[in-house]
Amino acid sequence: MIFMGVIVTAKKHSNVFYIYEKIGEQAGFKPVEKATACKNNHRLDLFKYNGNVYEGRSGCKFITADELYNLDFKLKSMGGVERFYEKVADVMKTTGESPRYTRPDEKKKDIFPPDPAKENIVFAQDSYGKKHYFFRFNYEGYELFTLKSQDEYFRQVYVQCEGYMLGIDQHHRLEEIKKWLDGLENGVKGEVEKRFNESMADPRKWADHGFANILGRADEATAHNAPIREAREREYEQQNAEREAKRIAEKEAEKKEYEQAIRTAENKILNRQTVLNTDLPDGKSLIMQLFREHEISIPLKTQGWIIKSLADIHYSENHDEWSYNYFTKSKNSTVFFDYLPLLISAVQTKQQFEEMNACPLDGDIENDCADCAYSGDYHYQDGDCVERDGDDEDMEI
């Protein structure tokens, strides 16, 4: 490129950033580690360091980091990109060219030695393609790795194989890991290939996708596993259906048991027998559920007392009224006695209503009296046993 007589060529540079610094009589380029490149639409070599933006070829400060968002305006105010390169060229007459350009093959690790605390941290992918940070350590001559975030005792141990991290055992079994590695005739890859081929030779055996990735045979594993996957999915669906059928059956049985417990309790009330406040199949209090079944609203505090403290309700022949017992460890309720007559009355009312609407021949309204001997001519409707409507049309032969 040529800008007003200034020739600018695309020149290779290193990944190390340098700033030009002058301290007293001393001046020169200083490498800075914690600097980051600033992408821009003008392809200028700019980098950010310590709150400022520097130009890469001269190493001199250009603008503050806060001004970077307004780069286009800044360049325009200077006279454009051409004028910017002119100024860079003028500055370089004093600074010279940054080592970023004079030593283009220089690596960061050449200038900034790795932190000993971090040099054993490796970013890599496991055999299934997921990337993690791994911690490298040596054991009895073997280079091993663990997931840095896992528990110290049970964390998985990995070995490198064909660019992947292959999990082989747990950290607390290092002696067994060494014996296993020592006994491998063809190395880790050979063992992986052996096991993978054994799986591929058996149509019932699942081929490990991690092994397949290491061997570059992922498509083979996918094809081999397809019918196995389908069979497992069918089995899983069948198991789900069986579990659902069992759940429904248990729910129905629980519902019937619940309804039977409620009916039995109501019959005991009608016969003036004691009703124990036992737990229903769903764990709820029997007497509390009687109140709920008959839609009798009770204060929350009294509900809690019924559930936790009430032992039974019973008819007192001496006083000709219903009463109750509660557990001695609890206090008596000051409210429950007012609600007990409401429950007794509701149960009696329900019985009277059912008797009033019952079929004299014990027909079942729900199945349109199908079990009744007279169901062909009569059925139960609106509280009465009535004759069915006949067909007025003549029969034709």
Contacts in CASP RR format, 6 or more apart in sequence:
PFRMAT RR
TARGET T0000
AUTHOR 0000-0000-0000
METHOD contacts of the structure
MODEL  1
MIFMGVIVTAKKHSNVFYIYEKIGEQAGFKPVEKATACKNNHRLDLFKYN
GNVYEGRSGCKFITADELYNLDFKLKSMGGVERFYEKVADVMKTTGESPR
YTRPDEKKKDIFPPDPAKENIVFAQDSYGKKHYFFRFNYEGYELFTLKSQ
DEYFRQVYVQCEGYMLGIDQHHRLEEIKKWLDGLENGVKGEVEKRFNESM
ADPRKWADHGFANILGRADEATAHNAPIREAREREYEQQNAEREAKRIAE
KEAEKKEYEQAIRTAENKILNRQTVLNTDLPDGKSLIMQLFREHEISIPL
KTQGWIIKSLADIHYSENHDEWSYNYFTKSKNSTVFFDYLPLLISAVQTK
QQFEEMNACPLDGDIENDCADCAYSGDYHYQDGDCVERDGDDEDMEI
1 7 0 8 1.000
1 8 0 8 1.000
1 9 0 8 1.000
2 8 0 8 1.000
3 81 0 8 1.000
3 82 0 8 1.000
3 85 0 8 1.000
3 86 0 8 1.000
4 82 0 8 1.000
4 83 0 8 1.000
4 86 0 8 1.000
6 82 0 8 1.000
6 85 0 8 1.000
6 86 0 8 1.000
6 89 0 8 1.000
8 85 0 8 1.000
11 101 0 8 1.000
11 104 0 8 1.000
12 101 0 8 1.000
12 104 0 8 1.000
13 45 0 8 1.000
13 56 0 8 1.000
13 100 0 8 1.000
13 101 0 8 1.000
13 104 0 8 1.000
14 99 0 8 1.000
14 100 0 8 1.000
14 101 0 8 1.000
14 103 0 8 1.000
14 104 0 8 1.000
14 105 0 8 1.000
14 106 0 8 1.000
14 107 0 8 1.000
15 106 0 8 1.000
15 107 0 8 1.000
15 108 0 8 1.000
16 31 0 8 1.000
16 99 0 8 1.000
16 100 0 8 1.000
16 103 0 8 1.000
16 106 0 8 1.000
16 107 0 8 1.000
16 108 0 8 1.000
16 110 0 8 1.000
16 111 0 8 1.000
17 31 0 8 1.000
17 32 0 8 1.000
17 35 0 8 1.000
17 47 0 8 1.000
17 49 0 8 1.000
17 54 0 8 1.000
17 56 0 8 1.000
17 100 0 8 1.000
18 29 0 8 1.000
18 30 0 8 1.000
18 31 0 8 1.000
18 32 0 8 1.000
18 56 0 8 1.000
18 59 0 8 1.000
18 98 0 8 1.000
18 99 0 8 1.000
18 100 0 8 1.000
19 29 0 8 1.000
19 30 0 8 1.000
19 32 0 8 1.000
19 49 0 8 1.000
19 54 0 8 1.000
19 59 0 8 1.000
19 60 0 8 1.000
19 61 0 8 1.000
20 27 0 8 1.000
20 28 0 8 1.000
20 29 0 8 1.000
20 30 0 8 1.000
20 58 0 8 1.000
20 59 0 8 1.000
20 60 0 8 1.000
20 95 0 8 1.000
20 98 0 8 1.000
21 27 0 8 1.000
21 28 0 8 1.000
21 29 0 8 1.000
21 30 0 8 1.000
22 28 0 8 1.000
27 95 0 8 1.000
28 95 0 8 1.000
29 59 0 8 1.000
29 95 0 8 1.000
29 98 0 8 1.000
29 99 0 8 1.000
31 99 0 8 1.000
31 111 0 8 1.000
31 112 0 8 1.000
32 49 0 8 1.000
32 50 0 8 1.000
33 108 0 8 1.000
33 111 0 8 1.000
33 112 0 8 1.000
34 49 0 8 1.000
34 50 0 8 1.000
35 47 0 8 1.000
35 48 0 8 1.000
35 49 0 8 1.000
35 54 0 8 1.000
36 47 0 8 1.000
36 48 0 8 1.000
36 49 0 8 1.000
37 46 0 8 1.000
37 47 0 8 1.000
37 48 0 8 1.000
38 46 0 8 1.000
38 47 0 8 1.000
38 48 0 8 1.000
38 53 0 8 1.000
38 68 0 8 1.000
40 46 0 8 1.000
40 71 0 8 1.000
41 72 0 8 1.000
42 71 0 8 1.000
42 75 0 8 1.000
42 81 0 8 1.000
44 55 0 8 1.000
44 81 0 8 1.000
44 84 0 8 1.000
45 55 0 8 1.000
45 56 0 8 1.000
45 57 0 8 1.000
46 53 0 8 1.000
46 54 0 8 1.000
46 55 0 8 1.000
46 56 0 8 1.000
46 62 0 8 1.000
46 68 0 8 1.000
47 53 0 8 1.000
47 54 0 8 1.000
47 56 0 8 1.000
48 54 0 8 1.000
48 65 0 8 1.000
48 68 0 8 1.000
51 64 0 8 1.000
51 65 0 8 1.000
51 66 0 8 1.000
52 61 0 8 1.000
52 62 0 8 1.000
52 63 0 8 1.000
52 64 0 8 1.000
52 65 0 8 1.000
53 61 0 8 1.000
53 62 0 8 1.000
53 63 0 8 1.000
53 64 0 8 1.000
53 65 0 8 1.000
53 67 0 8 1.000
53 68 0 8 1.000
54 60 0 8 1.000
54 61 0 8 1.000
54 62 0 8 1.000
55 62 0 8 1.000
55 88 0 8 1.000
55 91 0 8 1.000
56 98 0 8 1.000
56 100 0 8 1.000
56 101 0 8 1.000
57 88 0 8 1.000
57 92 0 8 1.000
57 97 0 8 1.000
57 98 0 8 1.000
57 100 0 8 1.000
57 101 0 8 1.000
58 88 0 8 1.000
58 91 0 8 1.000
58 92 0 8 1.000
58 95 0 8 1.000
58 96 0 8 1.000
58 97 0 8 1.000
58 98 0 8 1.000
59 95 0 8 1.000
59 98 0 8 1.000
59 100 0 8 1.000
60 91 0 8 1.000
60 95 0 8 1.000
63 71 0 8 1.000
63 74 0 8 1.000
67 74 0 8 1.000
75 81 0 8 1.000
75 84 0 8 1.000
78 84 0 8 1.000
78 87 0 8 1.000
99 106 0 8 1.000
100 106 0 8 1.000
120 135 0 8 1.000
120 136 0 8 1.000
120 137 0 8 1.000
121 133 0 8 1.000
121 134 0 8 1.000
121 135 0 8 1.000
121 136 0 8 1.000
121 148 0 8 1.000
122 133 0 8 1.000
122 134 0 8 1.000
122 135 0 8 1.000
122 136 0 8 1.000
122 145 0 8 1.000
123 131 0 8 1.000
123 132 0 8 1.000
123 133 0 8 1.000
123 134 0 8 1.000
124 131 0 8 1.000
124 132 0 8 1.000
124 134 0 8 1.000
124 145 0 8 1.000
124 160 0 8 1.000
124 163 0 8 1.000
124 164 0 8 1.000
124 165 0 8 1.000
125 131 0 8 1.000
125 132 0 8 1.000
125 163 0 8 1.000
125 164 0 8 1.000
125 165 0 8 1.000
126 132 0 8 1.000
126 158 0 8 1.000
126 164 0 8 1.000
126 165 0 8 1.000
126 166 0 8 1.000
126 167 0 8 1.000
127 161 0 8 1.000
127 164 0 8 1.000
127 165 0 8 1.000
127 166 0 8 1.000
127 167 0 8 1.000
127 209 0 8 1.000
127 210 0 8 1.000
127 211 0 8 1.000
127 213 0 8 1.000
127 214 0 8 1.000
128 209 0 8 1.000
128 210 0 8 1.000
128 213 0 8 1.000
129 164 0 8 1.000
129 213 0 8 1.000
132 147 0 8 1.000
132 148 0 8 1.000
132 165 0 8 1.000
133 147 0 8 1.000
133 148 0 8 1.000
133 149 0 8 1.000
134 145 0 8 1.000
134 146 0 8 1.000
134 147 0 8 1.000
134 148 0 8 1.000
134 158 0 8 1.000
134 165 0 8 1.000
135 145 0 8 1.000
135 146 0 8 1.000
135 147 0 8 1.000
135 148 0 8 1.000
136 143 0 8 1.000
136 144 0 8 1.000
136 145 0 8 1.000
137 144 0 8 1.000
137 145 0 8 1.000
137 146 0 8 1.000
138 144 0 8 1.000
139 174 0 8 1.000
139 177 0 8 1.000
139 178 0 8 1.000
140 174 0 8 1.000
140 178 0 8 1.000
142 159 0 8 1.000
142 177 0 8 1.000
142 178 0 8 1.000
142 181 0 8 1.000
143 159 0 8 1.000
143 160 0 8 1.000
144 157 0 8 1.000
144 158 0 8 1.000
144 159 0 8 1.000
144 174 0 8 1.000
144 177 0 8 1.000
145 157 0 8 1.000
145 158 0 8 1.000
145 159 0 8 1.000
145 160 0 8 1.000
145 165 0 8 1.000
146 155 0 8 1.000
146 156 0 8 1.000
146 157 0 8 1.000
146 158 0 8 1.000
146 171 0 8 1.000
147 155 0 8 1.000
147 156 0 8 1.000
147 158 0 8 1.000
150 156 0 8 1.000
152 171 0 8 1.000
153 171 0 8 1.000
153 172 0 8 1.000
154 170 0 8 1.000
154 171 0 8 1.000
154 172 0 8 1.000
155 170 0 8 1.000
155 171 0 8 1.000
156 167 0 8 1.000
156 169 0 8 1.000
156 170 0 8 1.000
156 171 0 8 1.000
157 167 0 8 1.000
157 168 0 8 1.000
157 169 0 8 1.000
157 170 0 8 1.000
157 171 0 8 1.000
157 173 0 8 1.000
157 174 0 8 1.000
157 177 0 8 1.000
158 165 0 8 1.000
158 166 0 8 1.000
158 167 0 8 1.000
158 168 0 8 1.000
159 165 0 8 1.000
159 166 0 8 1.000
159 167 0 8 1.000
159 168 0 8 1.000
159 181 0 8 1.000
159 188 0 8 1.000
160 166 0 8 1.000
161 188 0 8 1.000
161 189 0 8 1.000
161 192 0 8 1.000
161 214 0 8 1.000
162 189 0 8 1.000
162 214 0 8 1.000
162 215 0 8 1.000
163 214 0 8 1.000
164 210 0 8 1.000
164 213 0 8 1.000
164 214 0 8 1.000
166 188 0 8 1.000
166 192 0 8 1.000
166 210 0 8 1.000
166 214 0 8 1.000
168 177 0 8 1.000
168 180 0 8 1.000
169 176 0 8 1.000
169 177 0 8 1.000
169 180 0 8 1.000
181 188 0 8 1.000
184 190 0 8 1.000
184 191 0 8 1.000
186 193 0 8 1.000
186 194 0 8 1.000
189 214 0 8 1.000
189 215 0 8 1.000
192 211 0 8 1.000
192 214 0 8 1.000
192 215 0 8 1.000
193 211 0 8 1.000
193 215 0 8 1.000
195 208 0 8 1.000
195 211 0 8 1.000
196 207 0 8 1.000
196 208 0 8 1.000
196 211 0 8 1.000
196 212 0 8 1.000
196 215 0 8 1.000
196 217 0 8 1.000
196 221 0 8 1.000
198 205 0 8 1.000
199 205 0 8 1.000
199 206 0 8 1.000
199 207 0 8 1.000
199 208 0 8 1.000
199 211 0 8 1.000
199 224 0 8 1.000
200 207 0 8 1.000
200 220 0 8 1.000
200 221 0 8 1.000
200 224 0 8 1.000
203 224 0 8 1.000
203 227 0 8 1.000
203 228 0 8 1.000
204 228 0 8 1.000
205 228 0 8 1.000
206 225 0 8 1.000
206 228 0 8 1.000
207 220 0 8 1.000
207 221 0 8 1.000
207 224 0 8 1.000
207 225 0 8 1.000
208 221 0 8 1.000
209 218 0 8 1.000
209 221 0 8 1.000
209 222 0 8 1.000
209 225 0 8 1.000
211 221 0 8 1.000
212 218 0 8 1.000
212 220 0 8 1.000
212 221 0 8 1.000
212 222 0 8 1.000
254 281 0 8 1.000
254 282 0 8 1.000
257 280 0 8 1.000
257 281 0 8 1.000
258 280 0 8 1.000
258 281 0 8 1.000
258 282 0 8 1.000
258 289 0 8 1.000
261 278 0 8 1.000
261 280 0 8 1.000
261 281 0 8 1.000
261 286 0 8 1.000
262 286 0 8 1.000
262 289 0 8 1.000
262 290 0 8 1.000
262 293 0 8 1.000
265 275 0 8 1.000
265 286 0 8 1.000
265 287 0 8 1.000
265 290 0 8 1.000
266 290 0 8 1.000
266 347 0 8 1.000
266 350 0 8 1.000
266 351 0 8 1.000
268 274 0 8 1.000
268 275 0 8 1.000
269 275 0 8 1.000
269 313 0 8 1.000
269 343 0 8 1.000
269 344 0 8 1.000
269 347 0 8 1.000
269 348 0 8 1.000
270 347 0 8 1.000
270 348 0 8 1.000
270 351 0 8 1.000
272 315 0 8 1.000
273 314 0 8 1.000
273 315 0 8 1.000
274 312 0 8 1.000
274 313 0 8 1.000
274 314 0 8 1.000
274 315 0 8 1.000
275 286 0 8 1.000
275 287 0 8 1.000
275 290 0 8 1.000
275 312 0 8 1.000
275 313 0 8 1.000
275 314 0 8 1.000
276 286 0 8 1.000
276 311 0 8 1.000
276 312 0 8 1.000
277 285 0 8 1.000
277 286 0 8 1.000
277 287 0 8 1.000
277 288 0 8 1.000
277 306 0 8 1.000
277 310 0 8 1.000
277 311 0 8 1.000
277 312 0 8 1.000
277 313 0 8 1.000
278 286 0 8 1.000
279 285 0 8 1.000
279 286 0 8 1.000
280 286 0 8 1.000
280 289 0 8 1.000
284 307 0 8 1.000
285 306 0 8 1.000
285 307 0 8 1.000
285 310 0 8 1.000
287 306 0 8 1.000
287 310 0 8 1.000
287 313 0 8 1.000
287 343 0 8 1.000
288 303 0 8 1.000
288 304 0 8 1.000
288 306 0 8 1.000
288 307 0 8 1.000
290 343 0 8 1.000
290 347 0 8 1.000
291 298 0 8 1.000
291 306 0 8 1.000
291 339 0 8 1.000
291 343 0 8 1.000
294 343 0 8 1.000
294 346 0 8 1.000
294 347 0 8 1.000
294 350 0 8 1.000
296 339 0 8 1.000
296 342 0 8 1.000
296 343 0 8 1.000
296 346 0 8 1.000
298 306 0 8 1.000
298 335 0 8 1.000
298 339 0 8 1.000
299 335 0 8 1.000
301 335 0 8 1.000
302 333 0 8 1.000
302 335 0 8 1.000
302 336 0 8 1.000
302 339 0 8 1.000
305 326 0 8 1.000
305 330 0 8 1.000
305 333 0 8 1.000
305 336 0 8 1.000
306 333 0 8 1.000
306 336 0 8 1.000
308 330 0 8 1.000
309 326 0 8 1.000
309 327 0 8 1.000
309 330 0 8 1.000
309 331 0 8 1.000
309 333 0 8 1.000
310 324 0 8 1.000
310 325 0 8 1.000
310 326 0 8 1.000
310 333 0 8 1.000
310 336 0 8 1.000
311 324 0 8 1.000
311 325 0 8 1.000
311 326 0 8 1.000
311 327 0 8 1.000
312 324 0 8 1.000
312 325 0 8 1.000
313 322 0 8 1.000
313 323 0 8 1.000
313 324 0 8 1.000
313 340 0 8 1.000
313 343 0 8 1.000
314 322 0 8 1.000
314 323 0 8 1.000
314 324 0 8 1.000
314 325 0 8 1.000
315 321 0 8 1.000
315 322 0 8 1.000
315 323 0 8 1.000
316 322 0 8 1.000
316 323 0 8 1.000
322 340 0 8 1.000
322 341 0 8 1.000
322 344 0 8 1.000
323 340 0 8 1.000
324 336 0 8 1.000
324 337 0 8 1.000
324 340 0 8 1.000
326 332 0 8 1.000
326 333 0 8 1.000
356 383 0 8 1.000
357 383 0 8 1.000
359 365 0 8 1.000
359 369 0 8 1.000
359 372 0 8 1.000
359 380 0 8 1.000
359 385 0 8 1.000
360 385 0 8 1.000
361 369 0 8 1.000
361 372 0 8 1.000
361 373 0 8 1.000
361 374 0 8 1.000
361 378 0 8 1.000
361 385 0 8 1.000
362 372 0 8 1.000
363 369 0 8 1.000
363 371 0 8 1.000
363 372 0 8 1.000
363 375 0 8 1.000
363 380 0 8 1.000
364 370 0 8 1.000
364 371 0 8 1.000
364 372 0 8 1.000
365 380 0 8 1.000
368 375 0 8 1.000
368 379 0 8 1.000
369 375 0 8 1.000
369 378 0 8 1.000
369 379 0 8 1.000
369 380 0 8 1.000
372 378 0 8 1.000
372 379 0 8 1.000
376 388 0 8 1.000
377 387 0 8 1.000
377 388 0 8 1.000
378 385 0 8 1.000
378 386 0 8 1.000
378 387 0 8 1.000
378 388 0 8 1.000
379 385 0 8 1.000
379 386 0 8 1.000
379 388 0 8 1.000
380 386 0 8 1.000
END
